[in-house]
Amino acid sequence: MIATEELTETINELPKLSNEEIARYSRHLILPEVGMEGQQRLKAAKVLCVGTGGLGAPLALYLTAAGVGTIGLVDFDVVDESNLQRQVIHSQATVGKLKVDSAELMLKGLNKNVNIIKHNTMLTSANALEIFKDYDVIADGTDNFQTRYLVNDACVLTGKPNAYGSIFRFEGQASVFATEEGPCYRCLYPEPPPPGLVPSCAEGGVLGILPGLVGVIQATEVIKLILGIGEPLIGRLLLVDALGMSFRTLKLRKNPECPACGTREIKELIDYDQFCGIAPPSTTNGPLEASSHGVTPQGAHKIEGIPQLSVEELKKRIDAGDKPFILDVREPHEYAIVNIGAPLIPVGQVASRIKDIPVAKDHEIVVHCKTGGRSQKAALTLKQAGFTNVKNLAGGITAWAEKIDTSLPKY
């Protein structure tokens, strides 16, 4: 079922299993659909896990346990306390370590025979094709649209199948894209959503067990592709609803007009930040903060006409006696976790509660949320309602807790 020349060539000289490996994989070996040759195929296979977070954690763990011989890990982040609610490949002992190093410790502890290749880097248009060329299957465990389109296009260009998964709150998706006979990610989503429309897991939250469920589905698809058994999710999108514990499958068609896998107009990797409407980072305006447009320089002049105010600048202004009206636009359950005493109007209610803002329309208003995305949206709403001096707090209450009042909890 797997359609890569590299693996076809590899299995002509399948690696032998040691007695220890035969004992380890005995439950596989007695499955006629796997058997000795199937386990040897797994040992010969090379799988790249893009991301070692919520999806990448169960994905890499179960591929390692199954006996996949070489597993590549792409990640440039470090382990944070907030990861441990769902990223089970990491531990309390590895907080602060590079995620690829933390993941390697867990995977080697699970199976000493696995070969771990660490790519401690951000996946970019400049390195994706070079990294992908050495693997048989790519498993996409990323959490942003620009990287999903990058992974898709690189898979199409290199002829590698893409075992895809995504999660948000209580729901997930899984499919297999970029095979010769099936559609690619662009066939399903020709255009990315407008920046800020779909909140990240950091903004919207995710049930901790959900990535385990979807990541194991991805691992299952990878193993089926390697073994050439069953019916992979090619041309199908699996929808997972954890609250209802329901699974639905939608049929997908290959789009003959798709610029990636149809007309093949895309012959090289593009600027995916630009494609997704993400403002490019600047190297001249200071540290980087999260905003509704992704990574934006702290202290940058304006985004969509809204001035961006750093937490340091706000604190300095308050200490100097300035009294801007600060508005919190998070949800009530977030306000209960931590707040800085600002009045609360959730972003979805701002337009209908303009009358509840107790200042003149020329008074300075500073809007904040968790990291700056929703507050940017709320600031635009206020501007459209006639407020003339609205600013967005770059980095939100997270930046305030990190840089101004470290006694506050971060979530």
C-alpha positions as CSV (number, residue, x, y, z in Angstrom):
1,M,0.0,0.0,0.0
2,I,2.9,2.4,0.7
3,A,3.9,4.0,-2.6
4,T,7.5,5.1,-2.0
5,E,10.5,3.7,-4.1
6,E,12.7,4.0,-1.0
7,L,10.8,1.4,1.0
8,T,10.3,-0.9,-2.0
9,E,14.0,-1.0,-2.5
10,T,14.6,-1.4,1.3
11,I,12.4,-4.5,1.7
12,N,14.3,-6.4,-1.0
13,E,16.9,-6.8,1.7
14,L,14.9,-6.9,4.9
15,P,16.8,-6.7,8.2
16,K,16.8,-9.9,10.3
17,L,15.2,-10.0,13.7
18,S,17.3,-11.1,16.7
19,N,15.9,-13.6,19.2
20,E,15.3,-10.7,21.6
21,E,13.3,-8.9,18.9
22,I,11.3,-12.1,18.1
23,A,10.3,-12.3,21.7
24,R,9.5,-8.6,22.0
25,Y,7.3,-8.6,18.9
26,S,5.8,-12.1,19.3
27,R,2.2,-10.7,19.4
28,H,2.8,-9.2,16.0
29,L,4.5,-12.2,14.6
30,I,1.6,-14.5,15.3
31,L,-0.7,-12.2,13.3
32,P,-0.8,-13.6,9.8
33,E,-1.3,-10.1,8.4
34,V,2.0,-9.1,10.0
35,G,4.2,-12.2,10.5
36,M,8.0,-12.3,10.3
37,E,8.1,-10.4,7.0
38,G,5.8,-7.6,8.3
39,Q,7.9,-7.1,11.4
40,Q,11.0,-6.9,9.2
41,R,9.2,-4.3,7.1
42,L,8.6,-2.3,10.3
43,K,12.2,-2.6,11.3
44,A,13.3,-1.4,7.8
45,A,10.9,1.6,7.8
46,K,11.8,5.2,8.5
47,V,9.0,7.5,9.8
48,L,9.3,11.2,10.4
49,C,7.1,12.7,13.2
50,V,6.7,16.4,12.6
51,G,6.2,17.6,16.2
52,T,6.6,15.9,19.5
53,G,3.7,17.5,21.2
54,G,0.1,16.3,21.9
55,L,-0.2,14.2,18.7
56,G,3.5,13.4,18.2
57,A,3.8,12.0,21.7
58,P,1.5,8.9,21.3
59,L,2.4,8.6,17.7
60,A,6.1,8.3,18.4
61,L,5.5,6.1,21.4
62,Y,3.4,3.5,19.6
63,L,5.6,3.5,16.5
64,T,8.5,2.8,18.7
65,A,6.7,0.0,20.6
66,A,5.6,-1.5,17.3
67,G,9.2,-1.8,16.2
68,V,9.5,0.9,13.5
69,G,13.3,0.9,13.0
70,T,14.0,4.6,12.5
71,I,12.0,7.4,13.8
72,G,12.8,11.1,13.0
73,L,11.6,13.8,15.4
74,V,11.2,17.4,14.2
75,D,10.7,20.0,17.0
76,F,12.5,23.1,18.2
77,D,10.6,23.7,21.4
78,V,11.4,23.0,25.0
79,V,9.2,21.0,27.5
80,D,6.9,23.2,29.6
81,E,4.8,22.3,32.6
82,S,1.7,23.0,30.6
83,N,2.7,20.3,28.1
84,L,2.4,17.5,30.6
85,Q,-1.4,17.5,30.6
86,R,-1.4,15.7,27.2
87,Q,2.2,15.3,25.9
88,V,2.9,12.0,27.5
89,I,6.3,11.5,25.9
90,H,7.7,14.1,28.2
91,S,7.9,14.1,32.0
92,Q,8.4,16.3,35.1
93,A,12.1,15.5,35.0
94,T,12.5,16.8,31.5
95,V,10.8,20.2,31.9
96,G,13.1,22.8,30.4
97,K,14.9,20.3,28.1
98,L,14.6,20.3,24.3
99,K,11.6,18.3,23.3
100,V,13.6,16.1,20.9
101,D,16.0,15.2,23.7
102,S,13.1,14.5,26.1
103,A,11.3,12.4,23.6
104,E,14.5,10.4,22.8
105,L,14.9,9.5,26.5
106,M,11.4,8.1,26.6
107,L,11.6,6.3,23.3
108,K,15.0,4.7,24.0
109,G,13.7,3.6,27.4
110,L,10.8,1.9,25.7
111,N,12.7,0.2,22.9
112,K,16.5,0.2,22.8
113,N,16.5,-1.1,19.2
114,V,14.9,2.0,17.7
115,N,17.1,4.5,15.9
116,I,16.1,8.1,16.8
117,I,17.1,10.9,14.5
118,K,16.6,14.3,16.1
119,H,15.9,17.4,14.0
120,N,16.1,20.2,16.5
121,T,14.9,22.8,14.1
122,M,11.8,24.6,12.9
123,L,10.5,23.0,9.7
124,T,10.7,25.5,6.9
125,S,10.5,25.8,3.2
126,A,14.3,25.8,3.2
127,N,14.8,22.5,5.0
128,A,11.6,20.4,4.5
129,L,12.5,18.7,1.3
130,E,16.0,17.8,2.5
131,I,14.6,16.3,5.8
132,F,11.7,14.5,4.1
133,K,13.8,12.7,1.5
134,D,15.3,10.2,3.9
135,Y,11.9,8.9,5.3
136,D,9.2,6.6,4.0
137,V,6.2,8.1,5.8
138,I,5.6,11.6,7.2
139,A,3.3,11.9,10.2
140,D,2.0,15.5,10.7
141,G,1.4,16.3,14.3
142,T,1.6,20.1,13.9
143,D,-0.8,22.7,15.4
144,N,-0.8,25.5,12.9
145,F,-2.0,26.0,9.3
146,Q,1.2,27.2,7.8
147,T,3.1,24.1,8.8
148,R,0.3,21.8,7.7
149,Y,0.4,23.3,4.2
150,L,4.2,23.1,4.2
151,V,4.1,19.4,5.2
152,N,1.5,18.7,2.6
153,D,3.3,20.4,-0.3
154,A,6.6,18.8,0.7
155,C,5.0,15.4,0.8
156,V,3.5,15.8,-2.6
157,L,6.8,17.0,-4.1
158,T,8.8,14.2,-2.5
159,G,6.1,11.5,-3.0
160,K,5.8,10.7,0.7
161,P,2.4,9.8,2.2
162,N,1.2,12.1,4.9
163,A,-0.5,10.6,8.0
164,Y,-2.4,13.6,9.1
165,G,-4.1,14.4,12.4
166,S,-5.4,17.6,14.1
167,I,-7.2,18.3,17.4
168,F,-9.1,21.2,19.0
169,R,-11.0,21.2,22.3
170,F,-13.0,17.9,22.2
171,E,-12.8,17.1,18.4
172,G,-10.2,15.6,16.1
173,Q,-9.5,14.7,12.5
174,A,-7.4,12.1,10.8
175,S,-6.6,11.2,7.2
176,V,-3.9,10.0,4.9
177,F,-2.9,12.6,2.3
178,A,-0.6,12.9,-0.6
179,T,-0.6,9.3,-1.9
180,E,-0.7,8.8,-5.7
181,E,-4.3,7.6,-5.7
182,G,-5.7,9.9,-3.1
183,P,-6.3,13.6,-2.4
184,C,-3.9,15.9,-0.5
185,Y,-4.6,18.4,2.3
186,R,-5.1,21.2,-0.3
187,C,-7.9,19.2,-1.9
188,L,-9.7,19.4,1.4
189,Y,-8.7,22.9,2.4
190,P,-7.7,24.9,-0.7
191,E,-7.3,28.1,1.3
192,P,-6.3,28.7,4.9
193,P,-8.8,30.4,7.2
194,P,-8.3,34.1,7.9
195,P,-5.7,34.7,10.6
196,G,-7.2,34.5,14.1
197,L,-10.5,32.9,13.0
198,V,-9.5,29.5,14.3
199,P,-8.0,29.8,17.8
200,S,-5.0,27.6,18.7
201,C,-5.1,24.9,21.5
202,A,-3.3,27.5,23.7
203,E,-6.3,29.8,23.2
204,G,-9.2,27.4,22.9
205,G,-7.9,24.5,25.0
206,V,-7.9,20.8,24.4
207,L,-9.1,17.7,26.4
208,G,-5.8,16.1,27.5
209,I,-6.7,12.6,26.3
210,L,-7.9,13.6,22.9
211,P,-4.4,13.9,21.3
212,G,-3.8,10.3,22.6
213,L,-6.8,9.1,20.8
214,V,-6.0,10.9,17.5
215,G,-2.3,10.2,17.7
216,V,-2.8,6.5,18.0
217,I,-5.1,6.6,15.0
218,Q,-2.2,8.3,13.1
219,A,0.2,5.6,14.3
220,T,-2.3,2.9,13.1
221,E,-2.4,4.5,9.7
222,V,1.4,4.6,9.5
223,I,1.7,1.0,10.4
224,K,-0.9,0.0,7.8
225,L,0.9,1.9,5.1
226,I,4.2,0.2,6.0
227,L,2.7,-3.3,6.1
228,G,0.4,-2.7,3.1
229,I,-2.6,-4.1,5.0
230,G,-6.2,-3.0,5.6
231,E,-7.8,0.2,4.2
232,P,-5.8,3.3,5.1
233,L,-7.7,6.6,5.4
234,I,-6.9,7.5,1.8
235,G,-9.7,9.5,0.3
236,R,-11.5,9.6,3.7
237,L,-11.5,12.1,6.6
238,L,-12.2,10.6,10.0
239,L,-14.0,13.0,12.4
240,V,-13.6,12.2,16.1
241,D,-16.0,13.7,18.7
242,A,-14.7,12.8,22.2
243,L,-17.7,14.1,24.1
244,G,-20.2,12.1,22.1
245,M,-17.6,9.3,21.6
246,S,-18.6,9.2,18.0
247,F,-16.7,8.6,14.8
248,R,-17.8,9.8,11.3
249,T,-16.1,9.3,8.0
250,L,-16.4,11.7,5.1
251,K,-15.4,10.7,1.6
252,L,-12.8,13.0,0.0
253,R,-12.1,13.3,-3.7
254,K,-8.9,14.2,-5.4
255,N,-9.3,17.7,-6.9
256,P,-8.0,17.7,-10.5
257,E,-7.5,21.4,-10.2
258,C,-5.5,21.2,-7.0
259,P,-2.3,23.2,-7.5
260,A,-0.3,20.6,-5.5
261,C,-1.4,17.1,-6.5
262,G,-3.7,18.0,-9.5
263,T,-2.2,20.4,-11.9
264,R,1.2,20.3,-10.2
265,E,1.5,24.0,-10.4
266,I,3.4,24.0,-7.1
267,K,6.9,22.9,-8.1
268,E,8.7,24.3,-5.1
269,L,7.9,25.2,-1.5
270,I,6.5,28.8,-1.0
271,D,6.4,31.3,1.8
272,Y,3.7,29.7,4.0
273,D,3.5,32.5,6.5
274,Q,2.6,34.8,3.7
275,F,0.1,32.2,2.2
276,C,-1.7,32.0,5.6
277,G,-1.7,35.7,6.1
278,I,0.8,35.6,9.0
279,A,2.9,38.8,9.4
280,P,6.6,38.0,8.9
281,P,8.8,38.4,12.0
282,S,11.0,41.4,12.1
283,T,14.6,41.4,13.3
284,T,14.7,45.1,14.1
285,N,11.8,45.8,16.5
286,G,12.8,43.8,19.6
287,P,11.5,40.6,21.1
288,L,8.7,38.5,19.5
289,E,5.2,38.2,20.9
290,A,2.2,36.2,19.9
291,S,-0.6,38.1,18.2
292,S,-3.7,37.4,16.0
293,H,-1.3,37.3,13.1
294,G,1.1,34.8,14.6
295,V,4.6,36.0,15.6
296,T,4.8,39.8,15.7
297,P,7.6,42.1,16.9
298,Q,6.9,43.4,20.4
299,G,6.5,47.2,20.0
300,A,5.7,47.0,16.3
301,H,3.8,50.0,15.2
302,K,0.4,48.6,14.2
303,I,-1.4,45.5,13.1
304,E,-4.5,46.1,11.0
305,G,-4.4,49.7,12.3
306,I,-4.3,48.7,16.0
307,P,-1.2,49.8,17.9
308,Q,0.5,47.0,19.8
309,L,1.5,47.8,23.4
310,S,4.0,45.6,25.2
311,V,3.4,44.7,28.9
312,E,6.6,46.6,29.9
313,E,5.3,49.7,28.2
314,L,1.9,49.3,29.9
315,K,3.5,48.8,33.3
316,K,5.7,51.9,32.8
317,R,2.7,54.0,31.8
318,I,0.6,52.9,34.8
319,D,3.6,53.5,37.2
320,A,3.8,57.0,35.7
321,G,0.2,57.8,36.6
322,D,-1.5,57.1,33.3
323,K,-4.9,55.6,33.6
324,P,-5.9,53.7,30.4
325,F,-9.1,51.6,30.6
326,I,-8.0,48.0,30.5
327,L,-10.5,45.5,29.1
328,D,-10.2,41.7,29.5
329,V,-11.9,39.8,26.7
330,R,-11.2,36.2,27.7
331,E,-13.9,33.8,28.9
332,P,-15.2,33.7,32.5
333,H,-13.6,30.4,33.2
334,E,-10.2,31.8,32.2
335,Y,-10.8,34.9,34.4
336,A,-11.3,32.6,37.4
337,I,-7.9,31.1,36.8
338,V,-6.0,34.4,36.8
339,N,-6.8,38.1,36.2
340,I,-5.3,41.5,36.8
341,G,-8.6,43.1,38.0
342,A,-9.7,44.5,34.6
343,P,-13.4,44.4,33.7
344,L,-14.4,41.3,31.7
345,I,-16.4,41.3,28.5
346,P,-15.7,38.1,26.5
347,V,-14.7,38.8,22.9
348,G,-17.9,37.3,21.5
349,Q,-19.9,39.8,23.4
350,V,-17.9,43.0,22.8
351,A,-20.0,44.2,19.8
352,S,-23.3,43.8,21.7
353,R,-22.0,45.3,25.0
354,I,-20.4,48.5,23.7
355,K,-22.7,50.4,26.2
356,D,-21.0,48.6,29.1
357,I,-17.6,50.3,28.4
358,P,-17.7,53.2,30.8
359,V,-15.3,55.6,29.0
360,A,-15.5,58.2,26.3
361,K,-14.8,57.1,22.8
362,D,-11.5,59.1,22.7
363,H,-10.3,57.6,26.0
364,E,-7.3,55.2,25.8
365,I,-8.4,51.6,25.9
366,V,-6.0,48.6,26.3
367,V,-7.5,45.3,25.4
368,H,-6.0,42.0,26.6
369,C,-6.7,38.3,26.4
370,K,-4.4,35.3,27.0
371,T,-1.7,35.9,24.4
372,G,-3.0,38.7,22.2
373,G,-5.1,37.1,19.4
374,R,-8.6,37.6,20.7
375,S,-7.8,41.0,22.1
376,Q,-6.7,42.1,18.6
377,K,-10.1,41.0,17.2
378,A,-11.9,42.8,20.1
379,A,-9.8,46.0,19.5
380,L,-10.9,46.0,15.8
381,T,-14.5,45.7,16.9
382,L,-14.1,48.7,19.3
383,K,-12.4,50.7,16.5
384,Q,-15.3,49.9,14.2
385,A,-17.7,51.1,16.9
386,G,-16.0,54.5,17.0
387,F,-13.4,54.2,19.7
388,T,-10.4,56.2,18.5
389,N,-7.6,55.3,21.0
390,V,-7.6,51.5,21.2
391,K,-4.5,49.4,21.8
392,N,-3.8,45.7,21.9
393,L,-1.7,44.2,24.7
394,A,0.9,42.1,22.9
395,G,1.4,38.7,24.6
396,G,-1.7,39.3,26.9
397,I,-1.9,38.2,30.4
398,T,0.7,35.4,29.7
399,A,3.3,38.0,29.0
400,W,2.2,40.0,32.1
401,A,2.7,36.9,34.3
402,E,6.1,36.2,32.7
403,K,7.6,39.7,32.7
404,I,5.7,41.9,35.2
405,D,4.1,39.9,38.0
406,T,5.7,36.4,38.2
407,S,3.5,35.5,41.1
408,L,0.6,35.1,38.8
409,P,-0.1,31.6,37.4
410,K,0.2,30.8,33.7
411,Y,-2.2,28.5,31.9
